[in-house]
Amino acid sequence: MNAKKWDHVASGVIYTLVAAVILILVAILGYILFNGVPDISWHFLTSPAQSFSAGGGIRDQLFNSLYLLVLTIIVSLPIGLGAGIYLSEYASDNWFTDLIRTSVEVLSSLPSVVVGLFGYLLFVIKLNLGFSILSGAIALTFFNLPLLTRNIEESLRSVPNLQREAGMSLGLSNWKTTTKIILPAALPGILTGLILSAGRIFGEAAALIYTAGQSAPTVDYSNWNVFSATSFLNPMRPAETLAVHIWKVNTESVTPDANLISSASSAVLIIVILIFNLGARFLGNKLYKKITATK
C-alpha cells in the first residue's frame, strides 16, 4: 500500500472517530433536551421546590446556582488574573515558576469529591462557616483557578511581543505596558475563558454537597439585607444548587413527579451551559473584531 492510500485510510479513521464523538454528544444532548424541554414552563422556573407534593419548581435552586457562580468568580478572578499576569509577564524560568505551574496542574486534577471533603473539613467545620454559599464559593474557587490561570496566561502570551516592545520604547514601565496595552489586547481570550469556566462552575455538584449543603430554606426575594437570615443575598445561608437538586431528586426524592422534575431540571442545566459556551464564542469573536478592527 502506497503513501497516498495510507493517507486516505488515516483520514477515514480520523473522520470516523470525529463523527462518532459528535454523534455521542448529539445523542446525549438530544436525549436530555427531548425528555426535559416539554416539561419546562414559567411556573416550573419560578416556583419553589416541593418535598412531598407534585408541581414543584426550581426557582430557589436556579437562583442559588447563579448567585454561587457570581461569588465564585468574584473570589477567583482577582487571584487568577494576578497569577496569570505574573506567570506571563514577570516570572523567570526557574524552579519557583515550575513549582507554581505544577501546583496549578495538580489542583486541576483533583477529584471534586476530594475538594468537597477538604472544603467541608476546613471551611464548614474548622472555620465554622457552616453549610453556606460562601463555603461553596471558596471550594469552587479551587476548580476555577487552574482553568482561569492557564487561560489568562495563554491569552497574555498570545499578544505579539511587538506590542510589548512598543510600550517599552515609549518609556512605559512593565506594569503600565501590561495593564494598558497587553491586558486590553488579551481581553477577548480572557473573557472567553471566564465564561467557559462559569459553565463548569454552574454544573458542579459533588463539591457543593459537602460545602453549600443540600437544603434550600425559604428566602424572601424582597429582602435586600445581606445580613438577614431570610435574605436571598445572605452568603451564609445553605443553598441547594440546580446540579445538587438533580442528584437529590434522582436518589432520594419521594415526590410523585420526580422523573419530570429531574428531566426538566437537567434540560435547564444543559441549556444554561450551552448559553455560556455559545455566548463565550460569540462575545470573544465580537471583542476580537472590535479591538483588531477586522470584519
Backbone hydrogen bonds, N-H to C=O, Kabsch-Sander energy under -0.5 kcal/mol:
donor,donor_aa,acceptor,acceptor_aa,energy
6,W,2,N,-2.0
7,D,3,A,-2.1
8,H,4,K,-2.0
9,V,5,K,-2.4
10,A,6,W,-2.7
11,S,7,D,-2.5
12,G,8,H,-2.4
13,V,9,V,-2.4
14,I,10,A,-2.4
15,Y,11,S,-2.7
16,T,12,G,-2.1
17,L,13,V,-2.4
18,V,14,I,-2.5
19,A,15,Y,-2.5
20,A,16,T,-2.2
21,V,17,L,-2.3
22,I,18,V,-2.4
23,L,19,A,-2.5
24,I,20,A,-2.4
25,L,21,V,-2.4
26,V,22,I,-2.9
27,A,23,L,-2.5
28,I,24,I,-2.4
29,L,25,L,-2.7
30,G,26,V,-2.9
31,Y,27,A,-2.3
32,I,28,I,-2.2
33,L,29,L,-2.7
34,F,30,G,-2.8
35,N,31,Y,-1.9
36,G,32,I,-1.8
37,V,33,L,-2.4
39,D,36,G,-1.2
40,I,37,V,-1.7
45,L,41,S,-1.9
46,T,42,W,-1.5
47,S,43,H,-0.8
57,G,48,P,-1.7
58,I,44,F,-2.4
59,R,47,S,-2.4
62,L,58,I,-2.7
63,F,59,R,-2.2
64,N,60,D,-2.8
65,S,61,Q,-2.0
66,L,62,L,-1.9
67,Y,63,F,-3.0
68,L,64,N,-2.6
69,L,65,S,-1.9
70,V,66,L,-2.2
71,L,67,Y,-2.3
72,T,68,L,-2.3
73,I,69,L,-2.2
74,I,70,V,-2.2
75,V,71,L,-2.0
76,S,72,T,-2.9
77,L,73,I,-2.6
79,I,75,V,-0.7
80,G,76,S,-3.0
81,L,77,L,-2.9
82,G,78,P,-2.3
83,A,79,I,-2.6
84,G,80,G,-2.6
85,I,81,L,-2.4
86,Y,82,G,-2.3
87,L,83,A,-2.6
88,S,84,G,-2.0
89,E,85,I,-2.9
90,Y,85,I,-0.7
90,Y,86,Y,-1.7
91,A,86,Y,-3.2
94,N,92,S,-1.7
98,D,94,N,-2.0
99,L,95,W,-2.1
100,I,96,F,-2.0
101,R,97,T,-2.4
102,T,98,D,-2.4
103,S,99,L,-2.4
104,V,100,I,-2.2
105,E,101,R,-2.1
106,V,102,T,-2.6
107,L,103,S,-2.4
108,S,104,V,-1.8
109,S,105,E,-0.9
109,S,106,V,-0.6
110,L,107,L,-0.8
115,V,111,P,-1.9
116,G,112,S,-2.4
117,L,113,V,-2.6
118,F,114,V,-2.5
119,G,115,V,-2.7
120,Y,116,G,-2.3
121,L,117,L,-2.4
122,L,118,F,-2.6
123,F,119,G,-1.7
124,V,119,G,-1.7
125,I,120,Y,-2.0
126,K,121,L,-2.1
127,L,122,L,-2.7
129,L,123,F,-2.7
130,G,124,V,-1.2
132,S,130,G,-0.8
132,S,211,T,-1.6
133,I,237,R,-1.4
134,L,235,P,-2.4
136,G,132,S,-2.0
137,A,133,I,-2.5
138,I,134,L,-2.3
139,A,135,S,-2.2
140,L,136,G,-2.5
141,T,137,A,-1.1
142,F,138,I,-0.7
142,F,139,A,-1.1
143,F,139,A,-0.5
143,F,140,L,-0.6
144,N,140,L,-2.2
145,L,141,T,-2.7
147,L,143,F,-0.8
148,L,144,N,-2.7
149,T,145,L,-3.3
150,R,146,P,-2.3
151,N,147,L,-2.1
152,I,148,L,-2.5
153,E,149,T,-2.5
154,E,150,R,-2.6
155,S,151,N,-2.4
156,L,152,I,-2.3
157,R,153,E,-2.3
158,S,154,E,-1.4
159,V,156,L,-1.1
163,Q,160,P,-1.4
164,R,160,P,-0.7
165,E,161,N,-2.6
166,A,162,L,-2.1
167,G,163,Q,-1.9
168,M,164,R,-2.3
169,S,165,E,-2.3
170,L,166,A,-1.0
171,G,168,M,-1.7
172,L,167,G,-2.1
177,T,173,S,-2.7
178,T,174,N,-2.2
179,T,175,W,-2.7
180,K,176,K,-2.6
181,I,177,T,-1.5
182,I,177,T,-2.4
183,L,178,T,-3.2
185,A,181,I,-1.4
186,A,182,I,-1.8
187,L,183,L,-0.6
187,L,184,P,-0.8
190,I,186,A,-2.1
191,L,187,L,-2.8
192,T,188,P,-2.1
193,G,189,G,-2.3
194,L,190,I,-2.3
195,I,191,L,-2.4
196,L,192,T,-2.2
197,S,193,G,-2.3
198,A,194,L,-1.5
199,G,195,I,-1.4
200,R,196,L,-1.3
201,I,197,S,-2.2
202,F,198,A,-2.5
203,G,199,G,-1.3
204,E,201,I,-1.3
209,I,205,A,-1.4
210,Y,206,A,-0.7
212,A,208,L,-1.0
213,G,208,L,-1.7
220,D,230,T,-3.5
221,Y,219,V,-0.7
223,N,220,D,-1.4
224,W,222,S,-0.8
226,V,224,W,-0.9
228,S,225,N,-1.7
231,S,228,S,-1.1
232,F,220,D,-1.1
232,F,223,N,-0.7
233,L,223,N,-0.5
234,N,231,S,-1.1
237,R,234,N,-1.1
239,A,212,A,-2.5
240,E,215,S,-0.6
241,T,239,A,-0.6
242,L,61,Q,-0.8
245,H,241,T,-2.4
246,I,242,L,-2.1
247,W,243,A,-1.9
248,K,244,V,-2.7
249,V,245,H,-2.7
250,N,246,I,-1.9
251,T,247,W,-1.1
252,E,248,K,-2.7
253,S,248,K,-0.6
253,S,249,V,-0.8
254,V,51,S,-0.6
258,A,255,T,-1.3
261,I,257,D,-2.4
262,S,258,A,-2.6
263,S,259,N,-2.5
264,A,260,L,-2.6
265,S,261,I,-2.6
266,S,262,S,-2.3
267,A,263,S,-2.0
268,V,264,A,-2.2
269,L,265,S,-2.4
270,I,266,S,-2.4
271,I,267,A,-2.6
272,V,268,V,-2.5
273,I,269,L,-2.2
274,L,270,I,-2.5
275,I,271,I,-2.3
276,F,272,V,-2.2
277,N,273,I,-2.4
278,L,274,L,-3.0
279,G,275,I,-2.6
280,A,276,F,-2.2
281,R,277,N,-1.8
282,F,278,L,-2.4
283,L,279,G,-3.0
284,G,280,A,-2.4
285,N,281,R,-2.1
286,K,282,F,-2.3
287,L,283,L,-2.7
288,Y,284,G,-2.2
289,K,285,N,-2.3
290,K,286,K,-2.0
291,I,287,L,-2.7
292,T,288,Y,-2.6
293,A,289,K,-0.9
294,T,289,K,-1.1
